């Protein structure tokens, strides 16, 4: 995060990094207060914080369930709720929720993670209906297998090669593939798009 902040600032933008637990309302409030003080009013929110969980459902304990739901789902709720007053007052806002293809299809051995991401999809569609009259768009991006540290921690090379065999474009996605769609959805070119779940998966679930 610090390296990214430095890169953005050196290229003429303005960025800051804040450490916060998005499942904790007090920390979310402090984070937004600093953001508003340093960068001004918020009109774009990307709910990207997420953790994974792998295991048979009978092996998952309550603490694991609470952790995943707290970060993946409650975190999006808390951040969205905190960002909305300024968006509504200006009649302008863009909210993007990063979900997963597993939130669309479900996933064996990842039921808790998939459930959290499925909830995020329903949250997206509900908010789009609620906030459309206020000029705020709400969309979800559902990445497929993306080459990230999280994927490296979960899967070995053989498993990743098996995944690639199932992707029509024959490669893992890159974080930049997801970022490019984010940039489009927050731009004026996407002003008439809301309530949508767009997969970035190379044809993984085509």
C-alpha positions, 0 to 999 in steps of 0.5 A: 500500500505504501509503495502504491501511495508513493507511485500515485503521488509521484505521478501527480495524483494524491493518495494516502494509506490508512490501516483499518479493520472494515468489520469494525464500525469505529475503525471505519468511522476514523478511516473516513474522517481521515480520508475526508480531511486529507482528500475531501468529499467522497464520491467513489467507493470500491468495496474491495476488502476481502478474505478467503475461507477454504474447507468442508462446511462441517470443519468451519467453526463459528469464528471463521464464519464471523470473520469472513462475513465481517470483512467481506459483507459487513465491511461493505455495509459499513463503508457504504453507509458511511460514504452515502450521506455525501453522495446523496447530498450531491446527487452523485456517486459510484459504488463498486462491490468486488464479489467473485464468480463463486458468489454467482455459482457457489463453490464446493469447499468454499461455501462460506466465502461463496456465501459472503460474495453471493450476499454482496451481489444481492446487496449490490442489486438492492442498493442500486434500486434504493439509490438510483433516484439519488443519482448513485450507481451501484455495480458489482465486479465478479472476478474469476481466478486472478493472479494474486497473493491470495490465490498463491496462498490457496493453490499450488502450481498444479492446481493453478494449471488445472484452473487455467485449463478451464479458462477460455482465454487460457490464462489467469486474470491480472489485477489490472484486468479488474482495475480497468473495469473499475475505472470504466464503471466510475467514469461518465461513460458508465453513467447509465449502468447500475445494478449489474454484476459483471464477470472478469473471468476470461470465460471461466463461467461462460 
